[in-house]
Amino acid sequence: MGERMFDVKYEPPQIFVTKRQTGETYKFFVGIDGAVIDDATFDQRDARRAAILYLAQRAGADAVLSMT
C-alpha cells in the first residue's frame, strides 16, 4: 500500500482518523466488542478501513502480549 495515508488515534470509545494529504479528520465510534459501529459515507470508506485495520492490529498485538 506504500506510504501510510492516515494517522489514527484511539481514545475509547472513539477513534480518530486523519488523512495526511488533506488534514481532514474523521471520527468513528468503537463498540464494546471492538468493532467500528458507524456507517461511513462513500468518501469516508478509506478512513473507516484504516480505523478497522488499526483496531485489528491492536487486537493482534494484545493477543500476543497476553500469551507471554
Phi and psi restraints in degrees (range 20) as a CNS / XPLOR table:
assign (resid 1 and name C) (resid 2 and name N)
       (resid 2 and name CA) (resid 2 and name C) 1.0 75.5 20.0 2
assign (resid 2 and name N) (resid 2 and name CA)
       (resid 2 and name C) (resid 3 and name N) 1.0 -150.5 20.0 2
assign (resid 2 and name C) (resid 3 and name N)
       (resid 3 and name CA) (resid 3 and name C) 1.0 -64.5 20.0 2
assign (resid 3 and name N) (resid 3 and name CA)
       (resid 3 and name C) (resid 4 and name N) 1.0 141.9 20.0 2
assign (resid 3 and name C) (resid 4 and name N)
       (resid 4 and name CA) (resid 4 and name C) 1.0 -62.7 20.0 2
assign (resid 4 and name N) (resid 4 and name CA)
       (resid 4 and name C) (resid 5 and name N) 1.0 133.2 20.0 2
assign (resid 4 and name C) (resid 5 and name N)
       (resid 5 and name CA) (resid 5 and name C) 1.0 -94.0 20.0 2
assign (resid 5 and name N) (resid 5 and name CA)
       (resid 5 and name C) (resid 6 and name N) 1.0 -13.2 20.0 2
assign (resid 5 and name C) (resid 6 and name N)
       (resid 6 and name CA) (resid 6 and name C) 1.0 -132.6 20.0 2
assign (resid 6 and name N) (resid 6 and name CA)
       (resid 6 and name C) (resid 7 and name N) 1.0 149.1 20.0 2
assign (resid 6 and name C) (resid 7 and name N)
       (resid 7 and name CA) (resid 7 and name C) 1.0 -108.7 20.0 2
assign (resid 7 and name N) (resid 7 and name CA)
       (resid 7 and name C) (resid 8 and name N) 1.0 137.0 20.0 2
assign (resid 7 and name C) (resid 8 and name N)
       (resid 8 and name CA) (resid 8 and name C) 1.0 -121.9 20.0 2
assign (resid 8 and name N) (resid 8 and name CA)
       (resid 8 and name C) (resid 9 and name N) 1.0 134.5 20.0 2
assign (resid 8 and name C) (resid 9 and name N)
       (resid 9 and name CA) (resid 9 and name C) 1.0 -129.9 20.0 2
assign (resid 9 and name N) (resid 9 and name CA)
       (resid 9 and name C) (resid 10 and name N) 1.0 123.9 20.0 2
assign (resid 9 and name C) (resid 10 and name N)
       (resid 10 and name CA) (resid 10 and name C) 1.0 -106.4 20.0 2
assign (resid 10 and name N) (resid 10 and name CA)
       (resid 10 and name C) (resid 11 and name N) 1.0 117.4 20.0 2
assign (resid 10 and name C) (resid 11 and name N)
       (resid 11 and name CA) (resid 11 and name C) 1.0 -129.0 20.0 2
assign (resid 11 and name N) (resid 11 and name CA)
       (resid 11 and name C) (resid 12 and name N) 1.0 87.9 20.0 2
assign (resid 11 and name C) (resid 12 and name N)
       (resid 12 and name CA) (resid 12 and name C) 1.0 -47.6 20.0 2
assign (resid 12 and name N) (resid 12 and name CA)
       (resid 12 and name C) (resid 13 and name N) 1.0 134.4 20.0 2
assign (resid 12 and name C) (resid 13 and name N)
       (resid 13 and name CA) (resid 13 and name C) 1.0 -94.9 20.0 2
assign (resid 13 and name N) (resid 13 and name CA)
       (resid 13 and name C) (resid 14 and name N) 1.0 20.2 20.0 2
assign (resid 13 and name C) (resid 14 and name N)
       (resid 14 and name CA) (resid 14 and name C) 1.0 -113.3 20.0 2
assign (resid 14 and name N) (resid 14 and name CA)
       (resid 14 and name C) (resid 15 and name N) 1.0 151.9 20.0 2
assign (resid 14 and name C) (resid 15 and name N)
       (resid 15 and name CA) (resid 15 and name C) 1.0 -130.0 20.0 2
assign (resid 15 and name N) (resid 15 and name CA)
       (resid 15 and name C) (resid 16 and name N) 1.0 130.4 20.0 2
assign (resid 15 and name C) (resid 16 and name N)
       (resid 16 and name CA) (resid 16 and name C) 1.0 -109.2 20.0 2
assign (resid 16 and name N) (resid 16 and name CA)
       (resid 16 and name C) (resid 17 and name N) 1.0 130.8 20.0 2
assign (resid 16 and name C) (resid 17 and name N)
       (resid 17 and name CA) (resid 17 and name C) 1.0 -122.3 20.0 2
assign (resid 17 and name N) (resid 17 and name CA)
       (resid 17 and name C) (resid 18 and name N) 1.0 118.4 20.0 2
assign (resid 17 and name C) (resid 18 and name N)
       (resid 18 and name CA) (resid 18 and name C) 1.0 -108.9 20.0 2
assign (resid 18 and name N) (resid 18 and name CA)
       (resid 18 and name C) (resid 19 and name N) 1.0 126.7 20.0 2
assign (resid 18 and name C) (resid 19 and name N)
       (resid 19 and name CA) (resid 19 and name C) 1.0 -79.6 20.0 2
assign (resid 19 and name N) (resid 19 and name CA)
       (resid 19 and name C) (resid 20 and name N) 1.0 120.0 20.0 2
assign (resid 19 and name C) (resid 20 and name N)
       (resid 20 and name CA) (resid 20 and name C) 1.0 -60.6 20.0 2
assign (resid 20 and name N) (resid 20 and name CA)
       (resid 20 and name C) (resid 21 and name N) 1.0 -40.2 20.0 2
assign (resid 20 and name C) (resid 21 and name N)
       (resid 21 and name CA) (resid 21 and name C) 1.0 -64.8 20.0 2
assign (resid 21 and name N) (resid 21 and name CA)
       (resid 21 and name C) (resid 22 and name N) 1.0 -39.0 20.0 2
assign (resid 21 and name C) (resid 22 and name N)
       (resid 22 and name CA) (resid 22 and name C) 1.0 -112.4 20.0 2
assign (resid 22 and name N) (resid 22 and name CA)
       (resid 22 and name C) (resid 23 and name N) 1.0 -17.5 20.0 2
assign (resid 22 and name C) (resid 23 and name N)
       (resid 23 and name CA) (resid 23 and name C) 1.0 81.2 20.0 2
assign (resid 23 and name N) (resid 23 and name CA)
       (resid 23 and name C) (resid 24 and name N) 1.0 2.2 20.0 2
assign (resid 23 and name C) (resid 24 and name N)
       (resid 24 and name CA) (resid 24 and name C) 1.0 -67.0 20.0 2
assign (resid 24 and name N) (resid 24 and name CA)
       (resid 24 and name C) (resid 25 and name N) 1.0 137.2 20.0 2
assign (resid 24 and name C) (resid 25 and name N)
       (resid 25 and name CA) (resid 25 and name C) 1.0 -116.9 20.0 2
assign (resid 25 and name N) (resid 25 and name CA)
       (resid 25 and name C) (resid 26 and name N) 1.0 131.8 20.0 2
assign (resid 25 and name C) (resid 26 and name N)
       (resid 26 and name CA) (resid 26 and name C) 1.0 -112.1 20.0 2
assign (resid 26 and name N) (resid 26 and name CA)
       (resid 26 and name C) (resid 27 and name N) 1.0 140.2 20.0 2
assign (resid 26 and name C) (resid 27 and name N)
       (resid 27 and name CA) (resid 27 and name C) 1.0 -115.5 20.0 2
assign (resid 27 and name N) (resid 27 and name CA)
       (resid 27 and name C) (resid 28 and name N) 1.0 130.3 20.0 2
assign (resid 27 and name C) (resid 28 and name N)
       (resid 28 and name CA) (resid 28 and name C) 1.0 -126.6 20.0 2
assign (resid 28 and name N) (resid 28 and name CA)
       (resid 28 and name C) (resid 29 and name N) 1.0 155.5 20.0 2
assign (resid 28 and name C) (resid 29 and name N)
       (resid 29 and name CA) (resid 29 and name C) 1.0 -102.6 20.0 2
assign (resid 29 and name N) (resid 29 and name CA)
       (resid 29 and name C) (resid 30 and name N) 1.0 146.0 20.0 2
assign (resid 29 and name C) (resid 30 and name N)
       (resid 30 and name CA) (resid 30 and name C) 1.0 -114.6 20.0 2
assign (resid 30 and name N) (resid 30 and name CA)
       (resid 30 and name C) (resid 31 and name N) 1.0 127.3 20.0 2
assign (resid 30 and name C) (resid 31 and name N)
       (resid 31 and name CA) (resid 31 and name C) 1.0 -73.7 20.0 2
assign (resid 31 and name N) (resid 31 and name CA)
       (resid 31 and name C) (resid 32 and name N) 1.0 171.8 20.0 2
assign (resid 31 and name C) (resid 32 and name N)
       (resid 32 and name CA) (resid 32 and name C) 1.0 -65.8 20.0 2
assign (resid 32 and name N) (resid 32 and name CA)
       (resid 32 and name C) (resid 33 and name N) 1.0 -18.2 20.0 2
assign (resid 32 and name C) (resid 33 and name N)
       (resid 33 and name CA) (resid 33 and name C) 1.0 -86.4 20.0 2
assign (resid 33 and name N) (resid 33 and name CA)
       (resid 33 and name C) (resid 34 and name N) 1.0 -0.3 20.0 2
assign (resid 33 and name C) (resid 34 and name N)
       (resid 34 and name CA) (resid 34 and name C) 1.0 88.5 20.0 2
assign (resid 34 and name N) (resid 34 and name CA)
       (resid 34 and name C) (resid 35 and name N) 1.0 7.1 20.0 2
assign (resid 34 and name C) (resid 35 and name N)
       (resid 35 and name CA) (resid 35 and name C) 1.0 -97.9 20.0 2
assign (resid 35 and name N) (resid 35 and name CA)
       (resid 35 and name C) (resid 36 and name N) 1.0 146.3 20.0 2
assign (resid 35 and name C) (resid 36 and name N)
       (resid 36 and name CA) (resid 36 and name C) 1.0 -69.9 20.0 2
assign (resid 36 and name N) (resid 36 and name CA)
       (resid 36 and name C) (resid 37 and name N) 1.0 125.4 20.0 2
assign (resid 36 and name C) (resid 37 and name N)
       (resid 37 and name CA) (resid 37 and name C) 1.0 -104.8 20.0 2
assign (resid 37 and name N) (resid 37 and name CA)
       (resid 37 and name C) (resid 38 and name N) 1.0 -4.2 20.0 2
assign (resid 37 and name C) (resid 38 and name N)
       (resid 38 and name CA) (resid 38 and name C) 1.0 -89.6 20.0 2
assign (resid 38 and name N) (resid 38 and name CA)
       (resid 38 and name C) (resid 39 and name N) 1.0 145.0 20.0 2
assign (resid 38 and name C) (resid 39 and name N)
       (resid 39 and name CA) (resid 39 and name C) 1.0 -86.0 20.0 2
assign (resid 39 and name N) (resid 39 and name CA)
       (resid 39 and name C) (resid 40 and name N) 1.0 128.0 20.0 2
assign (resid 39 and name C) (resid 40 and name N)
       (resid 40 and name CA) (resid 40 and name C) 1.0 -90.3 20.0 2
assign (resid 40 and name N) (resid 40 and name CA)
       (resid 40 and name C) (resid 41 and name N) 1.0 143.6 20.0 2
assign (resid 40 and name C) (resid 41 and name N)
       (resid 41 and name CA) (resid 41 and name C) 1.0 -73.8 20.0 2
assign (resid 41 and name N) (resid 41 and name CA)
       (resid 41 and name C) (resid 42 and name N) 1.0 171.3 20.0 2
assign (resid 41 and name C) (resid 42 and name N)
       (resid 42 and name CA) (resid 42 and name C) 1.0 -54.5 20.0 2
assign (resid 42 and name N) (resid 42 and name CA)
       (resid 42 and name C) (resid 43 and name N) 1.0 -42.3 20.0 2
assign (resid 42 and name C) (resid 43 and name N)
       (resid 43 and name CA) (resid 43 and name C) 1.0 -78.1 20.0 2
assign (resid 43 and name N) (resid 43 and name CA)
       (resid 43 and name C) (resid 44 and name N) 1.0 -7.3 20.0 2
assign (resid 43 and name C) (resid 44 and name N)
       (resid 44 and name CA) (resid 44 and name C) 1.0 -102.7 20.0 2
assign (resid 44 and name N) (resid 44 and name CA)
       (resid 44 and name C) (resid 45 and name N) 1.0 0.0 20.0 2
assign (resid 44 and name C) (resid 45 and name N)
       (resid 45 and name CA) (resid 45 and name C) 1.0 -62.2 20.0 2
assign (resid 45 and name N) (resid 45 and name CA)
       (resid 45 and name C) (resid 46 and name N) 1.0 -37.6 20.0 2
assign (resid 45 and name C) (resid 46 and name N)
       (resid 46 and name CA) (resid 46 and name C) 1.0 -68.4 20.0 2
assign (resid 46 and name N) (resid 46 and name CA)
       (resid 46 and name C) (resid 47 and name N) 1.0 -37.9 20.0 2
assign (resid 46 and name C) (resid 47 and name N)
       (resid 47 and name CA) (resid 47 and name C) 1.0 -65.7 20.0 2
assign (resid 47 and name N) (resid 47 and name CA)
       (resid 47 and name C) (resid 48 and name N) 1.0 -41.1 20.0 2
assign (resid 47 and name C) (resid 48 and name N)
       (resid 48 and name CA) (resid 48 and name C) 1.0 -63.6 20.0 2
assign (resid 48 and name N) (resid 48 and name CA)
       (resid 48 and name C) (resid 49 and name N) 1.0 -41.0 20.0 2
assign (resid 48 and name C) (resid 49 and name N)
       (resid 49 and name CA) (resid 49 and name C) 1.0 -62.4 20.0 2
assign (resid 49 and name N) (resid 49 and name CA)
       (resid 49 and name C) (resid 50 and name N) 1.0 -39.9 20.0 2
assign (resid 49 and name C) (resid 50 and name N)
       (resid 50 and name CA) (resid 50 and name C) 1.0 -63.7 20.0 2
assign (resid 50 and name N) (resid 50 and name CA)
       (resid 50 and name C) (resid 51 and name N) 1.0 -38.9 20.0 2
assign (resid 50 and name C) (resid 51 and name N)
       (resid 51 and name CA) (resid 51 and name C) 1.0 -64.1 20.0 2
assign (resid 51 and name N) (resid 51 and name CA)
       (resid 51 and name C) (resid 52 and name N) 1.0 -44.6 20.0 2
assign (resid 51 and name C) (resid 52 and name N)
       (resid 52 and name CA) (resid 52 and name C) 1.0 -64.3 20.0 2
assign (resid 52 and name N) (resid 52 and name CA)
       (resid 52 and name C) (resid 53 and name N) 1.0 -42.2 20.0 2
assign (resid 52 and name C) (resid 53 and name N)
       (resid 53 and name CA) (resid 53 and name C) 1.0 -62.4 20.0 2
assign (resid 53 and name N) (resid 53 and name CA)
       (resid 53 and name C) (resid 54 and name N) 1.0 -43.5 20.0 2
assign (resid 53 and name C) (resid 54 and name N)
       (resid 54 and name CA) (resid 54 and name C) 1.0 -59.1 20.0 2
assign (resid 54 and name N) (resid 54 and name CA)
       (resid 54 and name C) (resid 55 and name N) 1.0 -47.7 20.0 2
assign (resid 54 and name C) (resid 55 and name N)
       (resid 55 and name CA) (resid 55 and name C) 1.0 -64.0 20.0 2
assign (resid 55 and name N) (resid 55 and name CA)
       (resid 55 and name C) (resid 56 and name N) 1.0 -38.3 20.0 2
assign (resid 55 and name C) (resid 56 and name N)
       (resid 56 and name CA) (resid 56 and name C) 1.0 -65.7 20.0 2
assign (resid 56 and name N) (resid 56 and name CA)
       (resid 56 and name C) (resid 57 and name N) 1.0 -42.9 20.0 2
assign (resid 56 and name C) (resid 57 and name N)
       (resid 57 and name CA) (resid 57 and name C) 1.0 -65.2 20.0 2
assign (resid 57 and name N) (resid 57 and name CA)
       (resid 57 and name C) (resid 58 and name N) 1.0 -39.8 20.0 2
assign (resid 57 and name C) (resid 58 and name N)
       (resid 58 and name CA) (resid 58 and name C) 1.0 -64.5 20.0 2
assign (resid 58 and name N) (resid 58 and name CA)
       (resid 58 and name C) (resid 59 and name N) 1.0 -42.8 20.0 2
assign (resid 58 and name C) (resid 59 and name N)
       (resid 59 and name CA) (resid 59 and name C) 1.0 -63.3 20.0 2
assign (resid 59 and name N) (resid 59 and name CA)
       (resid 59 and name C) (resid 60 and name N) 1.0 -39.8 20.0 2
assign (resid 59 and name C) (resid 60 and name N)
       (resid 60 and name CA) (resid 60 and name C) 1.0 -65.2 20.0 2
assign (resid 60 and name N) (resid 60 and name CA)
       (resid 60 and name C) (resid 61 and name N) 1.0 -40.8 20.0 2
assign (resid 60 and name C) (resid 61 and name N)
       (resid 61 and name CA) (resid 61 and name C) 1.0 -66.3 20.0 2
assign (resid 61 and name N) (resid 61 and name CA)
       (resid 61 and name C) (resid 62 and name N) 1.0 -40.2 20.0 2
assign (resid 61 and name C) (resid 62 and name N)
       (resid 62 and name CA) (resid 62 and name C) 1.0 -63.7 20.0 2
assign (resid 62 and name N) (resid 62 and name CA)
       (resid 62 and name C) (resid 63 and name N) 1.0 -38.7 20.0 2
assign (resid 62 and name C) (resid 63 and name N)
       (resid 63 and name CA) (resid 63 and name C) 1.0 -65.6 20.0 2
assign (resid 63 and name N) (resid 63 and name CA)
       (resid 63 and name C) (resid 64 and name N) 1.0 -40.3 20.0 2
assign (resid 63 and name C) (resid 64 and name N)
       (resid 64 and name CA) (resid 64 and name C) 1.0 -65.7 20.0 2
assign (resid 64 and name N) (resid 64 and name CA)
       (resid 64 and name C) (resid 65 and name N) 1.0 -43.2 20.0 2
assign (resid 64 and name C) (resid 65 and name N)
       (resid 65 and name CA) (resid 65 and name C) 1.0 -63.6 20.0 2
assign (resid 65 and name N) (resid 65 and name CA)
       (resid 65 and name C) (resid 66 and name N) 1.0 -36.5 20.0 2
assign (resid 65 and name C) (resid 66 and name N)
       (resid 66 and name CA) (resid 66 and name C) 1.0 -71.2 20.0 2
assign (resid 66 and name N) (resid 66 and name CA)
       (resid 66 and name C) (resid 67 and name N) 1.0 -17.7 20.0 2
assign (resid 66 and name C) (resid 67 and name N)
       (resid 67 and name CA) (resid 67 and name C) 1.0 -84.7 20.0 2
assign (resid 67 and name N) (resid 67 and name CA)
       (resid 67 and name C) (resid 68 and name N) 1.0 -13.2 20.0 2
